[in-house]
């Protein structure tokens, strides 16, 4: 598959995840809203990975590792970095019920709205980077970093 097709694949899946996050938000499911936002960010970063590095992204869920690998770390604002840190526990796909309950207890309509809005802003920022083509760091920094 050509680079453009791989990028499009990841961006299409990310757009679906964001759309689902908005739908779930409207249904009042804050935890899963945040989870789908986490997924949308991860997949957008993987699209950028393919664009910037012209290889397949690693099988990681860490936004920070993907950001480092794409060469975007130094370009993030402090607010974006705080948001990335805030999103770490939102990757709940294979977590135990107690973990999910703990994360869910910290979310409400306002915090889920914050997650949605910050996700949209971050995705827009990443999309703008496609024209810049930032140089990534080495693969060993991603896996070990």
PyMOL CGO cylinders between C-alpha atoms (Angstrom):
from pymol import cmd
from pymol.cgo import CYLINDER

trace = [
    CYLINDER, 0.00, 0.00, 0.00, 1.32, 3.45, -0.89, 0.3, 1, 1, 1, 1, 1, 1,
    CYLINDER, 1.32, 3.45, -0.89, 2.18, 5.96, 1.83, 0.3, 1, 1, 1, 1, 1, 1,
    CYLINDER, 2.18, 5.96, 1.83, -0.79, 8.17, 0.93, 0.3, 1, 1, 1, 1, 1, 1,
    CYLINDER, -0.79, 8.17, 0.93, -3.18, 5.22, 1.24, 0.3, 1, 1, 1, 1, 1, 1,
    CYLINDER, -3.18, 5.22, 1.24, -1.75, 4.22, 4.63, 0.3, 1, 1, 1, 1, 1, 1,
    CYLINDER, -1.75, 4.22, 4.63, -2.03, 7.81, 5.89, 0.3, 1, 1, 1, 1, 1, 1,
    CYLINDER, -2.03, 7.81, 5.89, -5.61, 8.01, 4.61, 0.3, 1, 1, 1, 1, 1, 1,
    CYLINDER, -5.61, 8.01, 4.61, -6.45, 4.71, 6.31, 0.3, 1, 1, 1, 1, 1, 1,
    CYLINDER, -6.45, 4.71, 6.31, -5.28, 5.94, 9.73, 0.3, 1, 1, 1, 1, 1, 1,
    CYLINDER, -5.28, 5.94, 9.73, -6.96, 9.33, 9.29, 0.3, 1, 1, 1, 1, 1, 1,
    CYLINDER, -6.96, 9.33, 9.29, -10.26, 7.72, 8.26, 0.3, 1, 1, 1, 1, 1, 1,
    CYLINDER, -10.26, 7.72, 8.26, -10.23, 5.43, 11.30, 0.3, 1, 1, 1, 1, 1, 1,
    CYLINDER, -10.23, 5.43, 11.30, -9.35, 8.40, 13.55, 0.3, 1, 1, 1, 1, 1, 1,
    CYLINDER, -9.35, 8.40, 13.55, -12.25, 10.41, 12.10, 0.3, 1, 1, 1, 1, 1, 1,
    CYLINDER, -12.25, 10.41, 12.10, -14.60, 7.50, 12.79, 0.3, 1, 1, 1, 1, 1, 1,
    CYLINDER, -14.60, 7.50, 12.79, -13.33, 7.30, 16.38, 0.3, 1, 1, 1, 1, 1, 1,
    CYLINDER, -13.33, 7.30, 16.38, -13.87, 11.03, 16.90, 0.3, 1, 1, 1, 1, 1, 1,
    CYLINDER, -13.87, 11.03, 16.90, -17.37, 10.81, 15.43, 0.3, 1, 1, 1, 1, 1, 1,
    CYLINDER, -17.37, 10.81, 15.43, -18.15, 7.93, 17.78, 0.3, 1, 1, 1, 1, 1, 1,
    CYLINDER, -18.15, 7.93, 17.78, -16.76, 9.92, 20.72, 0.3, 1, 1, 1, 1, 1, 1,
    CYLINDER, -16.76, 9.92, 20.72, -19.19, 12.74, 19.92, 0.3, 1, 1, 1, 1, 1, 1,
    CYLINDER, -19.19, 12.74, 19.92, -22.08, 10.29, 19.65, 0.3, 1, 1, 1, 1, 1, 1,
    CYLINDER, -22.08, 10.29, 19.65, -21.19, 8.64, 22.95, 0.3, 1, 1, 1, 1, 1, 1,
    CYLINDER, -21.19, 8.64, 22.95, -20.82, 12.05, 24.60, 0.3, 1, 1, 1, 1, 1, 1,
    CYLINDER, -20.82, 12.05, 24.60, -24.38, 12.91, 23.53, 0.3, 1, 1, 1, 1, 1, 1,
    CYLINDER, -24.38, 12.91, 23.53, -25.46, 9.69, 25.23, 0.3, 1, 1, 1, 1, 1, 1,
    CYLINDER, -25.46, 9.69, 25.23, -23.79, 10.68, 28.51, 0.3, 1, 1, 1, 1, 1, 1,
    CYLINDER, -23.79, 10.68, 28.51, -21.08, 7.99, 28.53, 0.3, 1, 1, 1, 1, 1, 1,
    CYLINDER, -21.08, 7.99, 28.53, -18.11, 10.04, 29.70, 0.3, 1, 1, 1, 1, 1, 1,
    CYLINDER, -18.11, 10.04, 29.70, -15.57, 7.24, 30.13, 0.3, 1, 1, 1, 1, 1, 1,
    CYLINDER, -15.57, 7.24, 30.13, -16.10, 5.89, 26.64, 0.3, 1, 1, 1, 1, 1, 1,
    CYLINDER, -16.10, 5.89, 26.64, -16.11, 9.40, 25.19, 0.3, 1, 1, 1, 1, 1, 1,
    CYLINDER, -16.11, 9.40, 25.19, -12.62, 9.87, 26.61, 0.3, 1, 1, 1, 1, 1, 1,
    CYLINDER, -12.62, 9.87, 26.61, -11.52, 6.42, 25.45, 0.3, 1, 1, 1, 1, 1, 1,
    CYLINDER, -11.52, 6.42, 25.45, -12.61, 7.09, 21.87, 0.3, 1, 1, 1, 1, 1, 1,
    CYLINDER, -12.61, 7.09, 21.87, -10.83, 10.45, 21.97, 0.3, 1, 1, 1, 1, 1, 1,
    CYLINDER, -10.83, 10.45, 21.97, -7.69, 8.62, 23.09, 0.3, 1, 1, 1, 1, 1, 1,
    CYLINDER, -7.69, 8.62, 23.09, -8.12, 6.31, 20.12, 0.3, 1, 1, 1, 1, 1, 1,
    CYLINDER, -8.12, 6.31, 20.12, -8.64, 9.19, 17.67, 0.3, 1, 1, 1, 1, 1, 1,
    CYLINDER, -8.64, 9.19, 17.67, -5.45, 10.89, 18.87, 0.3, 1, 1, 1, 1, 1, 1,
    CYLINDER, -5.45, 10.89, 18.87, -3.47, 7.65, 18.71, 0.3, 1, 1, 1, 1, 1, 1,
    CYLINDER, -3.47, 7.65, 18.71, -4.59, 6.90, 15.15, 0.3, 1, 1, 1, 1, 1, 1,
    CYLINDER, -4.59, 6.90, 15.15, -3.97, 10.45, 13.96, 0.3, 1, 1, 1, 1, 1, 1,
    CYLINDER, -3.97, 10.45, 13.96, -0.46, 10.22, 15.38, 0.3, 1, 1, 1, 1, 1, 1,
    CYLINDER, -0.46, 10.22, 15.38, -0.01, 6.90, 13.58, 0.3, 1, 1, 1, 1, 1, 1,
    CYLINDER, -0.01, 6.90, 13.58, -1.08, 8.58, 10.33, 0.3, 1, 1, 1, 1, 1, 1,
    CYLINDER, -1.08, 8.58, 10.33, 1.50, 11.26, 10.94, 0.3, 1, 1, 1, 1, 1, 1,
    CYLINDER, 1.50, 11.26, 10.94, 4.07, 8.58, 11.77, 0.3, 1, 1, 1, 1, 1, 1,
    CYLINDER, 4.07, 8.58, 11.77, 3.51, 6.99, 8.35, 0.3, 1, 1, 1, 1, 1, 1,
    CYLINDER, 3.51, 6.99, 8.35, 3.72, 10.41, 6.70, 0.3, 1, 1, 1, 1, 1, 1,
    CYLINDER, 3.72, 10.41, 6.70, 6.87, 11.56, 8.49, 0.3, 1, 1, 1, 1, 1, 1,
    CYLINDER, 6.87, 11.56, 8.49, 8.78, 8.29, 8.62, 0.3, 1, 1, 1, 1, 1, 1,
    CYLINDER, 8.78, 8.29, 8.62, 7.33, 6.35, 5.66, 0.3, 1, 1, 1, 1, 1, 1,
    CYLINDER, 7.33, 6.35, 5.66, 7.14, 3.18, 7.73, 0.3, 1, 1, 1, 1, 1, 1,
    CYLINDER, 7.14, 3.18, 7.73, 4.56, 1.40, 9.83, 0.3, 1, 1, 1, 1, 1, 1,
    CYLINDER, 4.56, 1.40, 9.83, 3.87, 2.83, 13.29, 0.3, 1, 1, 1, 1, 1, 1,
    CYLINDER, 3.87, 2.83, 13.29, 4.76, 0.67, 16.28, 0.3, 1, 1, 1, 1, 1, 1,
    CYLINDER, 4.76, 0.67, 16.28, 2.15, -1.32, 18.17, 0.3, 1, 1, 1, 1, 1, 1,
    CYLINDER, 2.15, -1.32, 18.17, 2.00, 1.13, 21.06, 0.3, 1, 1, 1, 1, 1, 1,
    CYLINDER, 2.00, 1.13, 21.06, -0.84, 3.10, 22.59, 0.3, 1, 1, 1, 1, 1, 1,
    CYLINDER, -0.84, 3.10, 22.59, 1.35, 5.74, 24.19, 0.3, 1, 1, 1, 1, 1, 1,
    CYLINDER, 1.35, 5.74, 24.19, 0.67, 9.13, 22.68, 0.3, 1, 1, 1, 1, 1, 1,
    CYLINDER, 0.67, 9.13, 22.68, 3.97, 10.39, 24.04, 0.3, 1, 1, 1, 1, 1, 1,
    CYLINDER, 3.97, 10.39, 24.04, 6.02, 7.63, 22.38, 0.3, 1, 1, 1, 1, 1, 1,
    CYLINDER, 6.02, 7.63, 22.38, 4.27, 8.29, 19.09, 0.3, 1, 1, 1, 1, 1, 1,
    CYLINDER, 4.27, 8.29, 19.09, 4.80, 12.04, 19.44, 0.3, 1, 1, 1, 1, 1, 1,
    CYLINDER, 4.80, 12.04, 19.44, 8.50, 11.50, 20.11, 0.3, 1, 1, 1, 1, 1, 1,
    CYLINDER, 8.50, 11.50, 20.11, 8.80, 9.14, 17.18, 0.3, 1, 1, 1, 1, 1, 1,
    CYLINDER, 8.80, 9.14, 17.18, 7.13, 11.61, 14.85, 0.3, 1, 1, 1, 1, 1, 1,
    CYLINDER, 7.13, 11.61, 14.85, 9.47, 14.39, 15.94, 0.3, 1, 1, 1, 1, 1, 1,
    CYLINDER, 9.47, 14.39, 15.94, 6.65, 16.54, 17.32, 0.3, 1, 1, 1, 1, 1, 1,
    CYLINDER, 6.65, 16.54, 17.32, 7.60, 16.67, 21.00, 0.3, 1, 1, 1, 1, 1, 1,
    CYLINDER, 7.60, 16.67, 21.00, 9.52, 19.94, 20.87, 0.3, 1, 1, 1, 1, 1, 1,
    CYLINDER, 9.52, 19.94, 20.87, 6.66, 21.62, 19.01, 0.3, 1, 1, 1, 1, 1, 1,
    CYLINDER, 6.66, 21.62, 19.01, 3.94, 20.89, 21.57, 0.3, 1, 1, 1, 1, 1, 1,
    CYLINDER, 3.94, 20.89, 21.57, 2.81, 23.66, 23.87, 0.3, 1, 1, 1, 1, 1, 1,
    CYLINDER, 2.81, 23.66, 23.87, 2.75, 23.17, 27.63, 0.3, 1, 1, 1, 1, 1, 1,
    CYLINDER, 2.75, 23.17, 27.63, -1.05, 23.00, 27.45, 0.3, 1, 1, 1, 1, 1, 1,
    CYLINDER, -1.05, 23.00, 27.45, -0.89, 20.26, 24.82, 0.3, 1, 1, 1, 1, 1, 1,
    CYLINDER, -0.89, 20.26, 24.82, 1.61, 18.31, 26.93, 0.3, 1, 1, 1, 1, 1, 1,
    CYLINDER, 1.61, 18.31, 26.93, -0.66, 18.59, 29.97, 0.3, 1, 1, 1, 1, 1, 1,
    CYLINDER, -0.66, 18.59, 29.97, -3.55, 17.29, 27.88, 0.3, 1, 1, 1, 1, 1, 1,
    CYLINDER, -3.55, 17.29, 27.88, -1.47, 14.37, 26.59, 0.3, 1, 1, 1, 1, 1, 1,
    CYLINDER, -1.47, 14.37, 26.59, -0.62, 13.54, 30.21, 0.3, 1, 1, 1, 1, 1, 1,
    CYLINDER, -0.62, 13.54, 30.21, -4.30, 13.86, 31.20, 0.3, 1, 1, 1, 1, 1, 1,
    CYLINDER, -4.30, 13.86, 31.20, -5.23, 11.35, 28.49, 0.3, 1, 1, 1, 1, 1, 1,
    CYLINDER, -5.23, 11.35, 28.49, -2.89, 8.56, 29.64, 0.3, 1, 1, 1, 1, 1, 1,
    CYLINDER, -2.89, 8.56, 29.64, -5.43, 6.79, 31.89, 0.3, 1, 1, 1, 1, 1, 1,
    CYLINDER, -5.43, 6.79, 31.89, -8.16, 7.08, 29.24, 0.3, 1, 1, 1, 1, 1, 1,
    CYLINDER, -8.16, 7.08, 29.24, -6.77, 4.09, 27.36, 0.3, 1, 1, 1, 1, 1, 1,
    CYLINDER, -6.77, 4.09, 27.36, -9.11, 1.69, 29.12, 0.3, 1, 1, 1, 1, 1, 1,
    CYLINDER, -9.11, 1.69, 29.12, -9.60, -0.98, 26.45, 0.3, 1, 1, 1, 1, 1, 1,
    CYLINDER, -9.60, -0.98, 26.45, -8.18, -3.92, 28.39, 0.3, 1, 1, 1, 1, 1, 1,
    CYLINDER, -8.18, -3.92, 28.39, -8.24, -2.60, 31.95, 0.3, 1, 1, 1, 1, 1, 1,
    CYLINDER, -8.24, -2.60, 31.95, -9.82, -4.28, 34.93, 0.3, 1, 1, 1, 1, 1, 1,
    CYLINDER, -9.82, -4.28, 34.93, -13.26, -3.11, 36.13, 0.3, 1, 1, 1, 1, 1, 1,
    CYLINDER, -13.26, -3.11, 36.13, -11.86, -1.38, 39.24, 0.3, 1, 1, 1, 1, 1, 1,
    CYLINDER, -11.86, -1.38, 39.24, -9.49, 0.68, 37.10, 0.3, 1, 1, 1, 1, 1, 1,
    CYLINDER, -9.49, 0.68, 37.10, -12.31, 1.67, 34.76, 0.3, 1, 1, 1, 1, 1, 1,
    CYLINDER, -12.31, 1.67, 34.76, -14.52, 2.64, 37.71, 0.3, 1, 1, 1, 1, 1, 1,
    CYLINDER, -14.52, 2.64, 37.71, -11.75, 4.77, 39.17, 0.3, 1, 1, 1, 1, 1, 1,
    CYLINDER, -11.75, 4.77, 39.17, -11.15, 6.61, 35.89, 0.3, 1, 1, 1, 1, 1, 1,
    CYLINDER, -11.15, 6.61, 35.89, -14.90, 6.96, 35.27, 0.3, 1, 1, 1, 1, 1, 1,
    CYLINDER, -14.90, 6.96, 35.27, -15.42, 8.47, 38.72, 0.3, 1, 1, 1, 1, 1, 1,
    CYLINDER, -15.42, 8.47, 38.72, -13.17, 11.36, 37.74, 0.3, 1, 1, 1, 1, 1, 1,
    CYLINDER, -13.17, 11.36, 37.74, -15.12, 12.18, 34.59, 0.3, 1, 1, 1, 1, 1, 1,
    CYLINDER, -15.12, 12.18, 34.59, -18.33, 14.15, 34.20, 0.3, 1, 1, 1, 1, 1, 1,
    CYLINDER, -18.33, 14.15, 34.20, -20.07, 16.10, 31.45, 0.3, 1, 1, 1, 1, 1, 1,
    CYLINDER, -20.07, 16.10, 31.45, -17.68, 19.05, 31.78, 0.3, 1, 1, 1, 1, 1, 1,
    CYLINDER, -17.68, 19.05, 31.78, -14.49, 16.99, 31.79, 0.3, 1, 1, 1, 1, 1, 1,
    CYLINDER, -14.49, 16.99, 31.79, -15.71, 14.87, 28.87, 0.3, 1, 1, 1, 1, 1, 1,
    CYLINDER, -15.71, 14.87, 28.87, -16.49, 18.08, 26.97, 0.3, 1, 1, 1, 1, 1, 1,
    CYLINDER, -16.49, 18.08, 26.97, -12.97, 19.30, 27.76, 0.3, 1, 1, 1, 1, 1, 1,
    CYLINDER, -12.97, 19.30, 27.76, -11.55, 16.03, 26.40, 0.3, 1, 1, 1, 1, 1, 1,
    CYLINDER, -11.55, 16.03, 26.40, -13.59, 16.31, 23.20, 0.3, 1, 1, 1, 1, 1, 1,
    CYLINDER, -13.59, 16.31, 23.20, -12.63, 19.93, 22.57, 0.3, 1, 1, 1, 1, 1, 1,
    CYLINDER, -12.63, 19.93, 22.57, -8.95, 19.42, 23.36, 0.3, 1, 1, 1, 1, 1, 1,
    CYLINDER, -8.95, 19.42, 23.36, -8.90, 16.33, 21.15, 0.3, 1, 1, 1, 1, 1, 1,
    CYLINDER, -8.90, 16.33, 21.15, -10.36, 18.28, 18.24, 0.3, 1, 1, 1, 1, 1, 1,
    CYLINDER, -10.36, 18.28, 18.24, -7.79, 21.04, 18.70, 0.3, 1, 1, 1, 1, 1, 1,
    CYLINDER, -7.79, 21.04, 18.70, -4.91, 18.58, 18.93, 0.3, 1, 1, 1, 1, 1, 1,
    CYLINDER, -4.91, 18.58, 18.93, -6.06, 16.69, 15.84, 0.3, 1, 1, 1, 1, 1, 1,
    CYLINDER, -6.06, 16.69, 15.84, -6.35, 19.95, 13.92, 0.3, 1, 1, 1, 1, 1, 1,
    CYLINDER, -6.35, 19.95, 13.92, -2.82, 20.88, 15.01, 0.3, 1, 1, 1, 1, 1, 1,
    CYLINDER, -2.82, 20.88, 15.01, -1.46, 17.50, 13.88, 0.3, 1, 1, 1, 1, 1, 1,
    CYLINDER, -1.46, 17.50, 13.88, -3.26, 17.81, 10.54, 0.3, 1, 1, 1, 1, 1, 1,
    CYLINDER, -3.26, 17.81, 10.54, -1.48, 21.12, 9.98, 0.3, 1, 1, 1, 1, 1, 1,
    CYLINDER, -1.48, 21.12, 9.98, 1.86, 19.39, 10.53, 0.3, 1, 1, 1, 1, 1, 1,
    CYLINDER, 1.86, 19.39, 10.53, 1.37, 17.16, 7.49, 0.3, 1, 1, 1, 1, 1, 1,
    CYLINDER, 1.37, 17.16, 7.49, 2.54, 20.00, 5.27, 0.3, 1, 1, 1, 1, 1, 1,
    CYLINDER, 2.54, 20.00, 5.27, 5.63, 20.62, 7.40, 0.3, 1, 1, 1, 1, 1, 1,
    CYLINDER, 5.63, 20.62, 7.40, 6.97, 17.04, 7.52, 0.3, 1, 1, 1, 1, 1, 1,
    CYLINDER, 6.97, 17.04, 7.52, 8.80, 17.24, 10.85, 0.3, 1, 1, 1, 1, 1, 1,
    CYLINDER, 8.80, 17.24, 10.85, 11.83, 14.94, 11.15, 0.3, 1, 1, 1, 1, 1, 1,
    CYLINDER, 11.83, 14.94, 11.15, 11.41, 12.10, 13.66, 0.3, 1, 1, 1, 1, 1, 1,
    CYLINDER, 11.41, 12.10, 13.66, 13.90, 10.80, 16.18, 0.3, 1, 1, 1, 1, 1, 1,
    CYLINDER, 13.90, 10.80, 16.18, 15.38, 7.31, 15.92, 0.3, 1, 1, 1, 1, 1, 1,
    CYLINDER, 15.38, 7.31, 15.92, 13.30, 4.16, 16.34, 0.3, 1, 1, 1, 1, 1, 1,
    CYLINDER, 13.30, 4.16, 16.34, 15.26, 3.08, 19.42, 0.3, 1, 1, 1, 1, 1, 1,
    CYLINDER, 15.26, 3.08, 19.42, 14.18, 6.25, 21.20, 0.3, 1, 1, 1, 1, 1, 1,
    CYLINDER, 14.18, 6.25, 21.20, 10.52, 5.32, 20.65, 0.3, 1, 1, 1, 1, 1, 1,
    CYLINDER, 10.52, 5.32, 20.65, 10.77, 1.77, 21.90, 0.3, 1, 1, 1, 1, 1, 1,
    CYLINDER, 10.77, 1.77, 21.90, 13.00, 2.61, 24.87, 0.3, 1, 1, 1, 1, 1, 1,
    CYLINDER, 13.00, 2.61, 24.87, 11.77, 6.16, 25.53, 0.3, 1, 1, 1, 1, 1, 1,
]
cmd.load_cgo(trace, "trace")
